[in-house]
Amino acid sequence: MALHVRGVLLPDDEVRDLWLVGDRVTFEPVPGAETVADGGFVLPGLVDAHCHIGIARGGAPIASLDQARELARTDAAAGVLAIRDAGSPYPYPELDDEPELPRLARAGRHIAPPRRYLRDIGVEVGAAEVAATVAEQATAGNGWVKLVGDWIDRGVGDLAPAWDADTMTAAVEAAHAAGVRAAVHTFSESAVEIMVRAGVDSVEHGTGLSLDLIDLMARQGTALVPTMINIRTFGGIAEQARAKFPGYADHMIALRDRFPEVVRAAYEAGVPIYVGTDAGGGIDHGLAAEEMLLLHEQAGMAAEDVLAAASWGARGWLGFAGLVEGGLADLTVYPTDPRTDLSVVRAPSRIVLRGRVVR
């Protein structure tokens, strides 16, 4: 059955009637359609642009497709109707078009240096194998590869780049040659500089960004997915490591404390910013609204820009059409204007995914 929705459509900011026929949107009236929302503010479905439905709580790989489904449904129940899985140790291409799950943009497995990443999560390779592994993982995802740009180096007692600069640059080039985009995990100052200058497509976390690099990202159109909700966990990470690696612990605390100003500077410079929680492992699923509020309250992003970063802007970046003629039938409805009170994103009054009512 076709569905009918009426409300203030954002970002257009005008009252519109939409009809959802199967998985498509039309503005042409459809006789007999069921009205599922009449009033409120209508957004294209939210996006979690850094999420892991292939990693279970605690950091282990999931054991089954049903676990991935459960995690994805948790996100959908919060209004997240599209996910970029930024690296999964468990392959699940058969979920790409599953009707009851959010739309998926996927990387393959993380590509990491040997013994310098989370156990059992990434493909761990030396410098000589990185480019070939990128090409391999490009076929495992559906448009992205995920590089681990840095991690703690126990030999130096602090964060350090995963490989040498030439290898990391070649990894980005290999991704582009394979026709996919490259996302990079970075915490440190040195690794993020290498990767931004190499032309990586998105910086994940990016706590080590400098003002010069932020300006370069803005000029290049390099995206930032800050995962502020995850950076708040750096205190616990630091304390666990302090006895053996005090320099690393102090560095992590310093990165955490300066990060809101880093994100604010990126926003003010015009860097494309998208909402991502890093759910999976240490962060629960379903928290995109909390990430949105952190971007607004701590990084100073205007509410409408946060909504773009979580909805129509992020969907466009990932290639998922919004609420336009012939677009995809994903939407969330809020009872009051989220531009005036962003906290309303915690409680959508209606969620429709792929033309089906979720809530």
DOTORTOR-437265 format. One record per atom (N, C-alpha, C): x, y, z; residue in one letter. Coordinates in steps of 0.02 Angstrom, whole numbers, plus 50000, padded with zeros to 5 digits. Example, Ala and Ser with C-alpha at 12.3 -4.5 7.8 and 13.67 -1.06 7.14 Angstrom:
DOTORTOR-437265
506604971650390A
506154977550390A
506604983550390A
506424988850354S
506844994750357S
506455000250394S
***
This chain:
DOTORTOR-437265
500424994050000M
500005000050000M
500445006250000M
500255011249961A
500605017649961A
500475021350027A
500965025250048L
500915029150110L
500915036550092L
500585040450135H
500545047650126H
500815051050189H
501245056150179V
501535059950233V
501455067350218V
501245071150268R
501185078450261R
501535081650319R
501945086650304G
502295090350357G
502765095550327G
503135098850370V
503635103650347V
504245099750325V
504375099950261L
504925096050233L
505575100050238L
506075096950270L
506735100050275L
507205096550227L
507675100350196P
507845107250209P
507425112350172P
506905110450135D
506525115250095D
506155120250138D
505975118250198D
505625122650245D
504945124850219D
504575120150191E
503895121550170E
503465115450181E
502825116650193V
502355111150203V
502255107650136V
502375101050136R
502305097050075R
501925090650090R
501625087950039D
501325081250040D
501785076650000D
501955070950030L
502355065949996L
501965059449995L
502045055849940W
501765049149935W
502345044249925W
502325038849962L
502845033749959L
502545027649927L
502785026149868V
502535020549829V
503095015349825V
503025009949862G
503575005249868G
504155008949901G
504725008849868D
505325011949895D
505485018649863D
504975021849835R
505105028149800R
504635033649824R
504865039749816V
504495045749835V
504185048949774V
503575051249780T
503275055449728T
502885061049761T
502835066649726F
502425072149749F
501745072149712F
501635067149670E
501005066449635E
500515062449679E
499915065049691P
499445061549735P
499305054349712P
499265049949761V
499115042949749V
498455041249784V
497925040249746P
497275038749778P
497315032549822P
496985033049880G
496955027349925G
497555026349970G
498055030749966A
498645030050008A
498465030950082A
498805027350125E
498685027850197E
499105033550225E
498785038150260T
499145043750291T
499465041250356T
500125041550359V
500485039150418V
500795044850458V
500785050950430A
501015056750468A
500665062950439A
500385066950483D
500045073050463D
500235078550513D
500755082350495G
501015087450540G
501715085650562G
502065090450589G
502745089350611G
503255091350558G
503875089350570F
504435091250528F
504745084850500F
504815084650434V
505005078550398V
505715079250371V
506145074450388L
506835074250363L
506955067850324L
507395068150274P
507645061850247P
507965057850304P
507915051250301G
508155047050355G
508865048750377G
509005048050441L
509655049650468L
510185044550445L
510815046650453V
511385042650432V
511865042150491V
512135036150503D
512725035350545D
513295033850498D
513725038850487A
514245038350436A
514885035050460A
514895032750523H
515455028750547H
515175023950599H
515065017950577C
514695013050617C
514985006150600C
514895001350644H
515164994550631H
514644989450653H
514234987050607I
513754981750626I
514074974850620I
514724974750603G
515084968450602G
515514967350664G
515474971950713I
515864971450775I
515394971450834I
515444966550877A
514994965850934A
515234970250992A
514784971451039R
514964975251100R
515554971851133R
516074975651149G
516674972951179G
517244972251130G
517094972451064G
517634972751015G
517764966350976G
517384961050987A
517484954950949A
517074955150885A
517294951550834P
516874951050774P
516204947850790P
515684949850755I
515044946450764I
515104939250740I
514644935150762A
514674928050745A
514174925950693A
513704930350675S
513174928250629S
512854934350596S
512504933050541L
512124938250509L
511574940850554L
511294936550596D
510764938850640D
511014944050689D
511644943550712Q
511924948750755Q
511974955350718Q
512194955150656A
512224961350616A
511534964250607A
511044960150594R
510354962550586R
510114965950650R
510254962950707E
510024965750770E
510334972650782E
510974973350769L
511304979750778L
511024984950730L
510924983050668A
510654987650618A
509944989750637A
509554985250664R
508864986950684R
508864991850743R
509354991250786T
509414996050841T
509515003150814T
509935003750762D
510035010250731D
509395012650697D
509065008250661A
508455010250626A
507915012650674A
507875009650732A
507385011650782A
507515018650809A
508125021250799A
508305028050820A
508265032950761A
508025030650704G
507955035050646G
508535034850598G
509045030650612V
509615029850567V
509425024850512V
509325027450452L
509065023250398L
509585022050344L
510195024550355A
510765022950311A
511385022850355A
511825018050341I
512425016950380I
513025016450333I
513565019750352R
514205017950320R
514585013750371R
514655007350356D
515035002950399D
515775004050382D
516125007150428A
516825009150416A
517305003550435A
517164997650409G
517614991950420G
517284986450459G
517234980550430S
516914974950463S
517334968650455S
517484965050510P
517834958750504P
517394953050481P
516744954350475Y
516264949250456Y
515934951450390Y
515964947450338P
515664949550274P
514904948550275P
514534953450249Y
513814952650247Y
513514956250187Y
513764955150126P
513484958550068P
512754957050056P
512514951250080E
511814949450069E
511334954050107E
511584958150153L
511154962750190L
511064969450155L
511414970550100D
511394977050067D
510684979050049D
510284974350027D
509614975950002D
509064972750044D
509224971050106E
508714967950149E
508184973150167E
507554971850155P
507034976950160P
506954980250228P
507104976650282E
506964979250349E
507584982550380E
508134982950343L
508754985750372L
508934992250339L
509314996550374P
509555002750343P
509975001250281P
509995006150238R
510425005650178R
511155005650200R
511565002050164L
512255000850186L
512755003250133L
513215007450156A
513835008750119A
514375005350160A
514775001050128R
515214996750167R
515934997050144R
516384996950193A
517084995250180A
517154987750192A
517714984950168G
517884978150186G
518184978150256G
518674973950267R
519004973850332R
519484979750338R
519604981850400H
520124986850412H
520794984250386H
521194988650359I
521874986850338I
522344990150388I
522724985950423A
523104988350482A
523814985550481A
524264988750518P
524944986150524P
524964980050570P
525454975750564P
525484969750605P
525504971250680P
525064968050717R
525044968250790R
524984975350817R
524644979650778R
524544986450802R
523824988650788R
523364984250802Y
522664986150799Y
522274981250842Y
521614982050845L
521194977750885L
521224970550859L
521294965950904R
521394958950885R
520794956350845R
520934952850791D
520444949250749D
519994953850708D
520124960350708I
519684964950673I
519944966450602I
520594968050596G
520854970150532G
521254964750496G
521404966150432V
521894962350395V
522564965850409V
523024962350441E
523644965350463E
524204963750413E
524484968950383V
524984967950330V
525554972850337V
526134970650313G
526714974950310G
526674979650251G
527154984350248A
527124989650197A
527094986850126A
527464981550113A
527504978850045A
526834976150021A
526384974550067E
525744971350048E
525154976150050E
525264982350070V
524704986850082V
524304988250018V
524634990249965A
524264992149904A
523854986249877A
524144980349876A
523774974549852A
523184972849897A
523284973749962T
522734972450009T
522174977450000T
522344983749986V
521834988749972V
521404986549912V
521734984449859A
521364982149800A
520914976249816A
521154971749858E
520754965949877E
520144968049919E
520254972449967Q
519704974550011Q
519214979149975Q
519434982249922A
518974986349882A
518414982049853A
518544975749838T
518034971349811T
517604968349867T
517834968649929A
517454965949985A
516924970750009A
517024977349997G
516534982350015G
516104984149955G
515744989749962N
515344992049905N
515464999349889N
516095001449896G
516255008349879G
516775011649923G
516985008149976W
517465010950024W
517985005850044W
518575008350063V
519065004450100V
519235008350163V
519465004650214K
519625007850279K
520345006350296K
520725011750305L
521435011250324L
521525013250397L
521925009550432V
522115011450500V
522755015550494V
522695022150501G
523255026550489G
523755026950546G
523525025450607D
523985025450664D
523695021350721D
524125019650767W
523935015950828W
524535016650874W
524465014350935I
525035014650980I
525605010250954I
526205012950956D
526815009150941D
527165007951008D
527145001751030R
527405000351097R
528155001451102R
528495001351044G
529205002651045G
529385009851061G
528935014451043V
529055021551058V
528605024051114V
528125020051133G
527695021851189G
527185027251173G
526995027851110D
526515033051091D
526205031251024D
525735035351003L
525455034550936L
525995035550883L
525925031850829A
526395032650773A
526045030350709A
526245033050651P
525935030950588P
525995023450578P
525505020750542A
525485013450531A
526055011150488A
526205014850435W
526745013150389W
527095019650370W
527595019250327D
527945025350305D
527485029450259D
527655035750248A
527235040250211A
527125037950139A
527635035350107D
527555033050038D
527045027350033D
527075022750081T
526615017050081T
525895019450092T
525805024150138M
525135026650153M
524845030550094M
525275034350061T
525055037950001T
524865033049946T
525275027849937A
525125022849886A
524475019149901A
524305018449965A
523685015149983A
523075019149959A
523105025749967V
522555029949943V
522515029449867V
523085029749834E
523095029249761E
522805022549738E
522955017149774A
522695010549756A
521935010249764A
521675013549815A
520955013749824A
520625017249766A
520885022949748H
520595026749693H
520655023049627H
521215019649617A
521305015649556A
520795010049552A
520575007549610A
520075002249613A
519365004949609A
519295011549605G
518635014449598G
518245015349662G
518595015349720V
518255016249784V
518555022149821V
518205024249873R
518465029649915R
518815026749977R
519285030550003A
519675028350060A
519515032450122A
519375028950177A
519285032050242A
519875030050286A
520095034650328V
520675033050370V
520535034550443V
520665029650485H
520675030650558H
521325034350575H
521255040050608T
521855043450633T
521695046950699T
522155046250746F
522165050150807F
522735055150808F
523305053150782S
523925057050791S
523995062750741S
524435067450759E
524585073150715E
524955070950652E
525425066250659S
525845064450603S
525465060450550S
525065055650571A
524715051350523A
524185055250485A
523815059550519V
523295063150484V
523585067950432V
524175070650446E
524485075050396E
524675071150334E
524965065250343I
525145061050285I
524525059550243I
523995057650276M
523405055250239M
523015060850206M
522965066550238V
522615072150206V
523005074450145V
523655074850151R
524065076950094R
524065071650039R
523935065450057A
523895060050008A
523225060049970A
522745063949993G
522095064349959G
521585059449982G
521635057150045V
521135052650072V
520445055950069V
519925051950062D
519255054750053D
518915056750118D
519035053050171S
518745055050235S
519215053450292S
519245058050339V
519625057250401V
519145055250456V
519285049550486E
518875047050542E
519215048950607E
518855052150651H
519105054750715H
519495061250702H
520115060850681G
520495066850663G
520695071150721G
520825068250778T
521005072250837T
521655076150829T
522095073950785G
522735077250777G
522745082750724G
522175084650698L
522155089650645L
522425096450668L
522815099550624S
523065106350636S
522655111250593S
522725117650607L
522365122650568L
522565122550495L
523215121450481D
523435121150412D
523105115350375D
523065109550408L
522755103750376L
522005104750367L
521695108050415I
520985109450409I
520855113750348I
521275118750336D
521195122850276D
521285118750213D
521765114150214L
521875109950156L
521275105350144L
520995102550198M
520405098350191M
519825102250160M
519745108450182A
519205112550154A
519305113650079A
519915114950059R
520055116149988R
519955109749947R
520145104149975Q
520105097749939Q
519405094649941Q
518995096849989G
518355093550000G
518405087150040G
518955086350077T
519055080350119T
518565080550177T
518195075250187A
517685074950239A
517995073350307A
517665075650359L
517845073950428L
517235070750462L
517345064850491V
516825061550532V
517105061250602V
516935066050645P
517295066950709P
517195061450761P
516625058150761T
516465053150813T
516605055850883T
516325061650898M
516455064850962M
516255060551021M
515735056651012I
515505052251066I
516035047051084I
516435045151034N
516975040451046N
517585043851077N
517735049851056I
518325053351082I
518255054451158I
517645054851182R
517535055651254R
517785049651294R
517895043951260T
518135038051296T
518895037951305T
519235043051278F
519965043051281F
520235042951353F
519855045851400G
520095045851469G
520175038751496G
519685034551483G
519735027551506G
520285023851471G
520385025051406I
520925021851369I
521595023951398I
521655030351413A
522285033051440A
522445029951507A
521965029451550E
522095026851618E
522285019451616E
521995015651571Q
522185008651565Q
522905007851542Q
523145012651503A
523825012151475A
524355015751515A
524155019851564R
524615024451595R
525215021051629R
525105015451661A
525645012251697A
526225010351651A
526065007951591K
526585005851544K
526785011351496K
526305015551477F
526435020551425F
526185027451446F
526525030551494P
526275037051519P
526265042451466P
526745042451419G
526745047451367G
526145046851321G
525965040651304Y
525375039351264Y
524745041651301Y
524715040051365A
524125042051405A
524035049551406A
524575053151417D
524535060551418D
524335063251350D
524595060051297H
524435062251229H
523685061251215H
523405055551234M
522705054251221M
522255059251258M
522445060851319I
522055065751358I
522075072551324I
522665074551301A
522735081051268A
522335081251204A
522345075851166L
521955075651104L
521205076151119L
520985072651171R
520275073051190R
520075080151209R
520495083351249D
520305089851277D
520275095351224D
520685094751173R
520695100051122R
520195098651065R
519905092751065F
519535090651006F
518925095050990F
518525097151038P
517955101451019P
518175107550980P
518745110450997E
518985116350960E
519235114350891E
519505108350884V
519715105850818V
519105105350772V
518575102350797V
517965101550756V
517655108350741V
517655112750790R
517395119450778R
517795122950722R
518455122350724A
518865125450673A
518725122450604A
518635115950601A
518475112650537A
517795115050511A
517325115650555Y
516665118150536Y
516705125250509Y
517045129550544E
517105136550524E
517495137350459E
517955132550444A
518345132850383A
517965130050323A
517395126850334G
517005124150280G
517165116950262G
517495113250308V
517625106150296V
516955102350298V
516825097950250P
516205093850254P
516235089350316P
515745089850359I
515725085950421I
515095081750420I
515175075350440Y
514605070750441Y
514565067250509Y
513965065350527V
513845062250592V
514025054850590V
514435052850638G
514615045750646G
514755044350719G
514555038650744T
514625037150815T
515195032350831T
515435028650782D
515915023150793D
515595017450833D
514935016650825A
514585011250860A
514875004550839A
514905000050887G
515214993550878G
515844993350919G
515924988450961G
516504988251005G
516354991951069G
516614998051075G
516545001751137G
515965006451140G
515605007551085I
515055012251082I
514415008551063I
513885009851099D
513245006651083D
512955009351018D
512545005250986H
512175007550927H
511575011750949H
511315015550901G
510725019550914G
510855026350946G
511475028850942L
511655035050977L
511805040850930L
511555040550869A
511685046050822A
511435052750848A
510855052650882A
510595058950909A
511075062050960A
511395057851000E
511875060551050E
512475063551015E
512715060450961E
513255063350922E
513055070050892E
512445070550868M
512205076750840M
512205082250893M
511995080650953L
511975085651006L
512675087851027L
513155083251026L
513845085151042L
514125089950989L
513985088650926L
514215093150874L
513925100050883L
513315100450905H
512975106850915H
513235110350978H
513245106651033E
513385109851098E
514135110851111E
514555106251088Q
515265106751102Q
515675109751045Q
515475108250983A
515855110750926A
515545116850894A
514965118850918G
514665125150895G
514345124950827G
514185119050801M
513855118650737M
513125120850744M
512895125050697A
512205127050697A
511745120950689A
511165121250720A
510715115450720A
510555113150649A
510415117850604E
510255115750535E
510845112450501E
511455114650516D
512035111450487D
512155104450516D
511995103550580V
512025096850609V
511515092250575V
510925094850563L
510415090850529L
510645088850460L
510965093450424A
511235091650358A
511765086350364A
512195086950416A
512735082150426A
512485075150443A
511865074950469A
511575068550489A
511035066050441A
510825070250394S
510255068450352S
510405069750279S
510135074950251W
510165075850178W
510875076650153W
511315079950191G
512005080650168G
512375074050168G
512305070350222A
512645063850228A
512375058950176A
511725058950165R
511435054450115R
511705056050045R
511755062450030G
512035064249965G
512755062149958G
513145062850011W
513855060850011W
513925053349997W
513475049450026L
513525042150018L
513145039549958L
512785043949923G
512435041849863G
511745039149874G
511425040849930F
510745038749945F
510275044649934F
509835044249885A
509405049849868A
508955051749926A
508805058149930G
508365060749982G
507645061049961G
507265065549993L
506545066049981L
506405070649922L
506585068149863V
506465071649801V
506045067149756V
505785069849702E
505395065749657E
505815059849633E
505565053749645G
505935047749627G
506455045749677G
506525049549733G
507015047949783G
506825041849825G
507235040449874L
507145034449915L
506675035849973L
506255030949988A
505705031850036A
505935030550108A
506405034750130D
506665034550199D
506535041250230D
506215041450287L
506095047850320L
505985047050394L
506115052550429T
505955053050500T
505535059250510T
505065058950555V
504625064550570V
504705066350644V
504745072850658Y
504825075250726Y
504245079950742Y
503995079750804P
503395083650821P
503515091150821P
504135093350835T
504295100450837T
504915101650794T
505075107850783D
505605109850737D
506295108250766D
506665103550738P
507325101950765P
507835107450756P
507695112250713R
508155118050706R
508105122650766R
507535122550799T
507425126650859T
507645123050922T
507495116650926D
507695112550983D
507955105850956D
508615105450949L
508915099550918L
508795093250958L
508655093851023S
508575087851064S
507975083651043S
507525086451002V
506955082550979V
507175076650935V
507785076850908V
508015071250866V
508085064850907V
508065065350972R
508075059251014R
507425055351009R
506895058550986A
506235055350991A
505825056550928A
506005053350872P
505585053950812P
504885051150824P
504385054650797S
503695052350806S
503495047350752S
503855047250696R
503725042450643R
504375040950607R
504485034550592I
505075032350553I
504825027950497I
505015029550436V
504835025450378V
505475023650341V
505595017250334L
506195014650300L
505985010550240L
506255012350182R
506115008750119R
505365008150107R
504995013550126G
504275013550115G
503875009550165G
504195007350220R
503845003450271R
503905007050338R
503365007150376V
503365010550441V
503755006350491V
504285009450519V
504675006450573V
504375008450641V
504185014750645R
503865017250707R
503345022450687R
***
